[in-house]
Amino acid sequence: MNSKQRVKACLNREPIDRVPIFMWFQPSTAKRLAELLEIPKHRLAEAMGDDIRQTWVNNNYAMEGIVHENQGESHVDDWGIRWVKEGEFNQISGFPLGDATVEEVLEYRFPTDRLDSLLALMEPVMEYQDDTFIGVDVSPCVFEMYWRLRGLEQAIMEIAENPDLVDAMHGRCADFAVALSEASLERFDVDWLWTGDDVAGQTNLVMSPSSWKRMVQPHLQRVVDVGKRAGLPVAYHCCGAVRRIIPDLIEMGIDVLNPIQCTCPGMDPIELKKEFGAELAFMGGVDTQHLLPHGTVDEVRKATARLVEGMTSDGGGYILAASHTVPPETPLENIFAMYHEAGVTREMIYDRAATIRCEESGKSY
């Protein structure tokens, strides 16, 4: 069973040979693993046995591959957002509409003339399409895209103070995500559409559920519908305590929820699986705040085994992943332990790495 077959069978609740894997590593974590395996970092997922490949084509912290090496380095992207290297990632340090008037906000021009260059970011992923499950990520779709332009506090305040402005801008953000989605699915043979908005924090949503239903859901629905019309499963990413809107996500037609931050209230993966697993698949749930960076190998193995068993005991609908990007302080032994409980041993990983090294050096067996 190859990766494409494995993920599709998982989502269809059909028998599989092992649980699918889709892991996100922070840059320095990926670098350490790649150095250990003596392979290029861009081939790490292949060596690790991950089953899914995808990339962002909407606004992200490494747009067009811009990943700064030195702290404090910055750039301004096509949206006018300034990103500065802080810690592991580029972080937003300047909002193009932060001080704008209402009229200036409404006059903002999205980079629709850059669709072709944004979609070109998918090209390297497509070389794996024969046997790997391929996704295209058009997030952030609605609220998160707006606050990246306006600023988080301002965007939240305007939900109460100027709902007409928020509704208009949420609509325009969704328009852009819809255009990206339609163009992506027309150009590429992908296996799912990945959507998302971070609308929750560690303990709750950043707005009331009623505000989300009124101000976000209708616009997000239009993005989801693009995938549904194409006959594709649709995944949705939202960090934090998102439990209160899960029934709404199911009603919208969302097929997969990520990343299941298990330390947040109401986000125990196995409990969510029991309650919603008949209608919703899950991806994530391996704790990156405590377990992976600070747990022992034995603790990681036991927790991962319990998670996989609890999430697959009824026949599937679960993709093994961390609850966020795997942090740099994570011992590599813990990563191998997690993969082992998914049926991917260290020996398998090293064997694939050896094959990659031969390919990279131009050698053949």
Secondary structure, DSSP 8 states (H G I E B T S, - for coil): --HHHHHHHHHTT---SS--B---B-HHHHHHHHHHHTS-GGGHHHHHT--EEEEE-SS-TTGGG---SSTT-EEE-TTS-EEEEETTEEEEEE-TTTT--HHHHHT----GGGHHHHHGGGTTGGGGTTTSEEEEE----SHHHHHHHH-HHHHHHHHHH-HHHHHHHHHHHHHHHHHHHHHHHHHS--SEEEEE---B-SSSBSS-HHHHHHHTHHHHHHHHHHHHHTT--EEEE--S--GGGHHHHHHHT--EEE---TTSTT--HHHHHHHHTTT-EEE--B-TTTHHHHS-HHHHHHHHHHHHHHHHTTS--EEB-BSSSB-TTS-HHHHHHHHHTTT--HHHHHHHHHHHHHHHTT---
